[in-house]
């Protein structure tokens, strides 16, 4: 049988750049794209129009490529789209009524004002900076506006990194800025606030047990590789399957390979009502379905898994000695049969975990 390969997400001329994986993530999420010559120019200073396009795309708004004009308005500048969105949501820009400002470098202060506005508050100047620092959204170790370096510009890579920090906090949802300034009394207190910037792609080690499902109650643990017979004996025989060919059990869904061994399972709040149960479903790292949050998952598994809004996907390759090494799904994989994945989905509003999927990559991709 031929090994199953994955080509990854190639990025032009970035193999040695610190932001390579960052751009692979940004491209995979349609946040950023290359120029007409396919170059990405990570170190180029970003303009206000480019930043707006990246930010709104990350929040799920459809914005055309910079290299493509509208099919129905071929003479219209690509910048019109981002500025229409900014006007619609009352976000502050310098280029709305001054076209020449759209392609000027944007300052960190203006970025802070735009991001804070996108969170549904109306602050300007250092108040906007204070808001972001206090909520961990400033992408800076500064713990006061004076340390923020508000007049400096930032590169395309630094702007993308800032957007990823928003993803870590579940803040990639767009809001309208109120027309009336928000009360300054609602600003967070920065006194003794520790400065923190979450690493772009941190990871934590895993073992075989991290692919099992644990029950804080009267049930036996569900172990990866268990036979269907042994699982039926413990949890009751399953004869039904869902549309993904997972057998349906009372507390979870399970997928079995051709040898009848468990090679994938999922659990979510639609399967069981956690509020009425006298047990909990959890992972080896004690991430609990219905109770753990986005920040809990990042704390236990690392930031590398943050993918879409509310979705975290971690990938590991099993080595010859039986240990697991975390890998980037954006790089080529020679044999996906050796790769395992752990996926968490959290509610976009509450940030609470409501779905867990653990499987081999081969099973996840329906091979």
N, C-alpha and C positions, 0 to 999 in steps of 0.2 A: 504494500500500500504506500502511495506517495505521501510524503509529509505535507501537511497543510501549512501554507505560509501566509504571512500578513506583511504588506509592503510599508505600512506606516504612513506618516504624513511628511513628505519631503519638504524641506525649506531651503531656498536658494542661498548659498554662500554663508550659512550660519552654523556650520558644524562645530566651530570652535568658539562661538559666541555664548556668553553667559545666559542669554535670553532665548536660546534655541527652543527649549521645551515650552517656554512661555508662548512663543509664536505658534508652535504646533497646536497648543491648546486654543489659542485665539482663532486660528484658521479653522480648527475643527468645530468651533462654536459660531463660526461666521461673524466674529467680532472684528476681525481685521483681514485685509487681503493685500496682495502685492500691487506694485505699480504696473504700468502697461508692459514693462520689460521683465515682469515677474520678480523684480528685486523687492526686498522687504524693508531695507534701510532702517534697521532697528535703532541706530544711533542718531538718526536725523531728528532735529527738533520738531516737535509736533505742533501743528497749527490748531487754531480754535475749531475750524470746520472739521478737521480730521478727528479731533478729540470728541466732538459731538457725535460724529458718525460712529465711532467705536463705542461710546457710552450707550447710545440708544440701541445699537445692534445688540449689545450685551444684555439689554433689558427686553429684548424680543421685538423691537420695532424694525420693520423692513426698511432699510436704507440702501439705495443703489451703490454699486462700486464707484470709486472715484474715476475709474477709467471708462465708465459706461454712462452715456446719456440716456434720458428717458426715451422709450420707444415712441411715445406719442407726443413728446415735446423734445425733439432732437437738439434744439438750440438751447435748452435749459441747462444751466450749470448743475453738476451733481451736488453742489453745496445747498441748493434750494431745499432739498428734502430734510436734512438735519435742522435747518433754521425754521422750517415750518413746524417741526415737532417742538423745538424750543419755544416758539411763539405760542403754540397751542397749550403748552404746559407752563407758560409764564416763567421760563428759565432765563436767567440773565446772560446776555451775550453782547459782545462788542460789534459783531458783524451783521446783526439783523438788519440794520438800516445803513450799514456802511460796508459795501462789498469788499473794499480793499483790506478791511480788518479780518476777513475770513481766513485769509492765507498768511496772516501774521502769527508768529509764535505766541502760544498761550502761556500765561504765567501760572504758577502754582496757586496763587490767590484766586484767580478767576476759575481755575479748576475746582477749588474748594467751594466757591460760591455756587457753581453749577451742580456739583455733586450734592451739596446740602439741599439745594432747591429740589433736586430729584427725589429727595427723601420726604418732601412735603412740608418743609419749613422755610421761612423767609428770613435769612440772615445775610448780612454783607460784611465785607472786611474781616477783621479779626474775630468777629462773632461767628462767622461761618467756619473759620479755622478751629475755633474753640469747640464748636459743635462736632466737627469731624474727629478731633483729637479725643474728646470725651467719649465718643462712641466707637473708638478703635478703627476709624475709617480714613485716617489721614495718610496712610502709607509712609509714615515718618516716625522716627524715634523721638521727635520733639514732644515735650510734655507741656508746652506753652506756645501761644502764638508768636512770641518773640523768637523762639527757636526754630520756627517753621520755614524760614527763608522764602517768604511769600513772593518776592520779586523774581525769583529764578524761573527759568523755563525747564521743560522736561522733554526727554526723547520719546520716540514712539514706544520703545521698550519699557520705559519707566511709566508711561501712561497705561500701557497694557497691564503692567504689574499692579498699578493702583486699582484698576478694574477688578483684577483677581482678588485683591483684598476685600472689595465689596462682596464678591462671591463667597468668601470665607464667612462673612457675617450674614449671609442671606439677604443682601440689600440690593439685588438686581431686579427690583420692581419699580417702575416709574410712577411718580406722583406729581401732581400739579403744585407749584409753589403758590401759597396764599398771596393774595394781592396786598394784604395788610402785613407789615413786619411782625414776626413772631416775638413774643415777650422775651426779653433778655433773662428774666428770672427763671426761664425754663432751660437755660443753658446748663450743661453738666459742670459740676465742680471739678476743676483740674488739680486741686490740692492733693499732693502725695499720690497722684495717678501714675502708676508705672507705665513707661512707654513700651509698646510692644508692636512688632511687625511680624506677622506670621510668615514663616518661610514659604516660598512659592510652591515647593514640591517636597515637603518633608515626609518621611515614612517611618513606620515602626515595624520591628520584626514579627513574623508569624511562624507558627508551627502547625503540625497536622491538626491539633485540637482547635485551631482557629477556624476551621472549616466545618465544625460540628455545631449543632443547635442544642442549647442547654435549656433545661426546664427548672425553674425555681419552684418546685412543687413535688407531686407524687409520681411524676413520669420519668422514665429512663431517658438518657440523652440520645439524640439522633446523631449517629456517627457517619461521616463520609466513608463510603465503601461498604456499608452494611448491606446485607442481602434484602431483597423485598420480603422474603419469608420471615426473616427475623424482625423486620419492621412491622409486618402484618401481625406477628405474634404479640408485639408490645402495644401497638396502637389500634389494632383492629384491621381486618382485611379491607383493602381498597380495590374497588373494581371500576371506578369512574376516573376519567382523565379530563383535564381542561384542554383548551384549544392549543396549548403549548406542549401537549403530550406529557404533562406532569400528573401523576396519580394524586387524587384528592383524599387527604386524611382530615380528621377532625381539627387538628391544630396547625397543619402545614400542608404543603404540596411537595411531592417528591418525584424526581426523574431517575430512571434506572437505565443503565447501559445494556448492551446486548447480552451481557453475562448476568443480568439481574442484580447488579450492584448499584448502590446510590451514587450518582455522579452530579446531583444537583438538587437543591431544595429551596423553597421560598416560604415565607411567612409574612402575613400582614394583618392589619386590624380588621379587615373584612372577613377573615377566617374565624377569628375569635373576638369576643367582647371582653377586652382586658379589664373593664371596670367591674365586671361581675365575676371574674375568675379569681380563684385563690392561688394562682401561680403566675409566673412571668416567663416569657420567652426571651432568651438573651444569648449573646455570643460569649466566647471565652474571655474577651476583654470587657465583659460586663456592660455591653451596650444593650439596653432593654427596649424591646418593642413597645411603643406607646408612651415611653417615659424619657428616654435619652433624646438629646437635642443635637442639632448640627454641630455646635461647638464641642459637645461631648465626643462625637465621632472623630472630629479632627484631632482632639486631644489624645484619643486612644490609638488611632490608626494613622494619623498624619494628614497633612494638607494635600498630598499628591492626588488623592482620589476625587477632589472637587472638580466636577465636570460641568453639567448644566445647572440651572437654577433648581436647587433642592435635590440634586442627584450626585452621589459620591460613588465612584467606581475605582476599586483597587485591583491591581493585577500582580500576580506572582508566578514565577516559573520554578518548577520543582527541579532541583539539581540532582546529580547522580548520587550524592551522599544522603539524599532524603531531606535536605534542608530546602528552604524556600528563599528566593531572592526577589525583591520587588522590582518590577520593570515598568518602563513607559510604554503605554499602548500606542504612542505616537511614533515609536521607532519600529523598524522591521523585526518580525518574529519568524524564525525559520520553521518552527514546528509548534502550532498552537495547541497540539494535544498535550503538551507539558505545562500549559498555562492554566491557572485557576483565577477566578475572580470573585470578589466580595462586593456587592452593590447595596447601598442604602438609599432610600428615598424618604425625604422629610417633607412635612407639610410646609408650604410656602408662607403661610400666615403664622402658624404656631411654632414652626421650626422643630416639631416633634417627629420622631421616627415612626413611620407607619408601614414600611415595607423593607424586607431583607431578602436578598437573593444571593445564594452561594452556589457556584457551579464551576465546571470546567469550561474553558473558553470555547471548546469545540461544541459542547452542548448549548451554551449561550447563543452561539451563532447558527444553531440548527443544522449542524453537519451530521 
